[in-house]
Amino acid sequence: MTKALDPTRPVIGNDGWEHLVGDIWGIHDYALEGDVLRQRYGTPEAAEEALRGRPQHRRAVLDDTPREGRPLVLSEFGGIAYTPEPGRPWFGYGSVGNDEQFLAKYRELVDAVLDSPSIAGFCYTQLTDTEQETNGLLRADRTPKLDPEKVRAITARPSKAIPGDLISAAQQASLATSFGSPPTVEAEPAEPAEPQARELVAAEEREAD
């Protein structure tokens, strides 16, 4: 139906697992060890093998459907939460004891994803705590659990899935001014004119006099 309405719009047929059709293959993988993510997605061959298996207790792809260039996106991963107080409702995929451990685990997981040459994008689970789901980077009142600048530094590192020339182009584009104009570049000195050109200019000046 979506393609009938807008054939240009990318569609995910079944995000997370059991892919059969669609333009993007989204995978949910809540492995809490960076080494496990590296084993599954650290090389193109490993990623293809993971897609043929059950990285999150379900088959990632049905009927041996070939990927045929579809981007692989880790559309859910992470799920880090603080160890809950006794008797307090809690939902997460793994727990840490303090801020330092939280940041270290976040770096471990994101580094593994960004080091993959096969993962075209990712979505961390999750942005904010929501009721019993206490695995957000922010609390329910939107106050950050970690220093936002430290989280940004970890998350903003270029991915190895992006070709180096595209990274260079993006970095160059970031030099544009806030109004969208490129920075002023001083022109290089002009090459000395050839003798014939100098004589022509001199002749034209004499005629003008």
C-alpha positions as CSV (number, residue, x, y, z in Angstrom):
1,M,0.0,0.0,0.0
2,T,2.8,2.4,0.9
3,K,4.5,1.8,-2.4
4,A,1.3,2.4,-4.3
5,L,0.9,5.7,-2.6
6,D,4.5,6.8,-2.8
7,P,6.9,4.5,-4.7
8,T,9.9,6.7,-3.7
9,R,9.4,6.1,0.1
10,P,11.7,3.5,1.7
11,V,9.6,0.8,3.5
12,I,10.5,-1.6,6.3
13,G,8.4,-4.7,6.0
14,N,8.8,-6.1,9.5
15,D,11.3,-4.2,11.7
16,G,13.4,-6.4,13.9
17,W,13.2,-9.9,12.5
18,E,11.6,-12.2,9.9
19,H,12.2,-10.1,6.9
20,L,10.6,-11.0,3.6
21,V,10.1,-7.8,1.7
22,G,11.1,-4.2,2.2
23,D,13.8,-1.7,1.3
24,I,15.7,-1.7,4.7
25,W,16.4,-4.7,7.0
26,G,16.1,-3.6,10.6
27,I,17.5,-5.9,13.2
28,H,16.8,-5.9,17.0
29,D,19.9,-7.1,18.9
30,Y,20.2,-6.5,22.6
31,A,23.5,-8.2,23.1
32,L,25.1,-6.4,26.1
33,E,28.7,-7.2,25.2
34,G,30.5,-5.2,22.5
35,D,32.5,-8.3,21.5
36,V,29.2,-10.2,20.7
37,L,28.1,-7.4,18.4
38,R,31.6,-7.4,16.7
39,Q,31.3,-11.1,16.2
40,R,27.9,-10.8,14.5
41,Y,28.5,-7.6,12.5
42,G,32.2,-6.9,12.4
43,T,32.7,-8.1,8.8
44,P,30.3,-8.3,5.8
45,E,30.6,-12.1,6.0
46,A,29.7,-12.2,9.7
47,A,26.7,-9.9,9.1
48,E,25.4,-12.1,6.4
49,E,25.7,-15.1,8.6
50,A,23.9,-13.3,11.5
51,L,21.1,-12.5,9.1
52,R,20.7,-16.1,8.3
53,G,20.5,-17.0,12.0
54,R,18.7,-15.9,15.1
55,P,20.5,-12.9,16.6
56,Q,17.6,-12.1,18.9
57,H,15.8,-15.5,19.3
58,R,14.0,-15.2,16.1
59,R,15.0,-15.7,12.5
60,A,16.2,-12.4,11.0
61,V,15.2,-13.3,7.4
62,L,12.5,-15.7,6.1
63,D,12.8,-18.0,3.1
64,D,16.5,-17.3,2.4
65,T,15.5,-14.0,0.8
66,P,18.7,-12.4,-0.7
67,R,19.5,-8.9,0.7
68,E,20.5,-7.6,-2.7
69,G,22.1,-4.4,-1.4
70,R,19.3,-3.5,1.1
71,P,20.8,-1.5,4.0
72,L,21.2,-3.3,7.3
73,V,20.1,-1.1,10.3
74,L,20.4,-2.0,13.9
75,S,17.1,-0.5,14.7
76,E,17.0,-1.5,18.4
77,F,20.0,-2.2,20.6
78,G,21.4,-1.2,24.0
79,G,18.7,-1.1,26.7
80,I,21.0,-0.2,29.5
81,A,19.4,0.6,32.9
82,Y,20.5,1.2,36.4
83,T,20.2,-1.7,38.9
84,P,16.8,-1.2,40.4
85,E,16.0,-0.7,44.1
86,P,14.4,-3.7,45.7
87,G,10.7,-4.0,44.9
88,R,10.8,-1.2,42.3
89,P,9.3,-2.0,38.9
90,W,12.0,-2.3,36.2
91,F,12.4,-3.2,32.6
92,G,15.6,-3.2,30.7
93,Y,18.0,-5.6,28.9
94,G,20.9,-5.2,31.3
95,S,21.8,-3.1,34.3
96,V,24.8,-1.1,35.6
97,G,25.5,0.2,39.1
98,N,26.5,3.8,38.4
99,D,27.0,6.6,35.9
100,E,30.6,5.6,35.1
101,Q,29.6,2.0,34.3
102,F,26.6,3.3,32.2
103,L,28.8,5.5,30.1
104,A,31.5,2.8,29.7
105,K,28.8,0.3,28.6
106,Y,27.2,2.8,26.2
107,R,30.7,3.5,24.6
108,E,31.4,-0.2,24.4
109,L,28.2,-1.0,22.5
110,V,28.2,2.1,20.2
111,D,31.9,1.6,19.4
112,A,31.1,-1.9,18.2
113,V,28.3,-0.7,16.0
114,L,30.3,2.2,14.5
115,D,33.3,-0.1,13.8
116,S,31.1,-2.4,11.7
117,P,31.5,-1.9,7.9
118,S,28.1,-3.5,7.4
119,I,25.7,-1.6,9.7
120,A,24.3,1.4,7.8
121,G,22.5,3.0,10.8
122,F,21.3,2.4,14.3
123,C,18.7,3.4,16.8
124,Y,19.6,3.2,20.5
125,T,17.0,1.9,23.0
126,Q,16.0,4.2,24.3
127,L,15.9,8.0,24.5
128,T,13.8,8.3,27.7
129,D,12.5,6.3,30.6
130,T,8.8,5.4,30.1
131,E,6.8,3.9,32.9
132,Q,8.4,0.5,33.7
133,E,11.0,0.9,30.9
134,T,13.8,2.5,32.8
135,N,16.5,2.0,30.1
136,G,16.5,5.6,28.7
137,L,19.4,8.0,28.3
138,L,17.1,10.5,29.9
139,R,14.8,10.1,32.9
140,A,11.1,10.4,32.5
141,D,11.3,14.1,33.4
142,R,13.8,14.5,30.5
143,T,16.8,15.2,32.7
144,P,19.9,13.4,31.4
145,K,21.5,10.5,33.3
146,L,24.8,11.1,31.6
147,D,26.8,14.2,30.5
148,P,25.2,14.9,27.1
149,E,28.5,16.1,25.6
150,K,30.2,12.8,26.5
151,V,27.3,10.9,24.9
152,R,27.5,13.1,21.8
153,A,31.2,12.5,21.5
154,I,30.7,8.8,21.5
155,T,27.7,8.8,19.2
156,A,29.0,11.3,16.6
157,R,32.1,9.4,15.6
158,P,32.1,8.5,11.9
159,S,31.0,5.0,11.1
160,K,33.3,2.6,9.2
161,A,30.3,1.8,7.0
162,I,30.6,5.3,5.4
163,P,33.1,5.6,2.6
164,G,36.0,7.9,3.5
165,D,35.3,10.3,0.6
166,L,31.7,10.9,1.8
167,I,33.1,11.7,5.3
168,S,35.5,14.2,3.8
169,A,32.7,15.8,1.8
170,A,30.5,16.0,4.9
171,Q,33.4,17.6,6.9
172,Q,33.9,20.1,4.1
173,A,30.2,20.9,4.0
174,S,30.3,21.6,7.7
175,L,32.7,24.5,7.1
176,A,29.8,26.4,5.5
177,T,28.6,29.5,7.3
178,S,25.3,29.6,9.2
179,F,23.7,31.2,6.1
180,G,24.7,28.3,3.9
181,S,27.5,30.1,2.1
182,P,30.9,28.4,1.8
183,P,33.8,30.1,3.6
184,T,35.7,32.7,1.8
185,V,38.8,31.3,0.1
186,E,41.6,33.6,-1.0
187,A,42.4,33.3,-4.6
188,E,45.8,32.0,-5.7
189,P,48.1,34.5,-7.4
190,A,47.6,34.6,-11.1
191,E,50.1,33.0,-13.3
192,P,52.5,35.5,-15.1
193,A,51.2,36.3,-18.6
194,E,52.9,34.9,-21.6
195,P,55.2,37.4,-23.6
196,Q,52.7,37.5,-26.5
197,A,49.8,38.3,-24.1
198,R,51.8,41.1,-22.6
199,E,52.6,42.6,-26.0
200,L,48.9,42.5,-27.0
201,V,47.9,44.3,-23.9
202,A,50.5,46.9,-24.4
203,A,49.4,47.5,-28.0
204,E,45.8,47.9,-26.9
205,E,46.8,50.4,-24.4
206,R,48.8,52.5,-27.0
207,E,45.8,52.4,-29.3
208,A,43.6,53.7,-26.5
209,D,45.9,56.6,-25.9
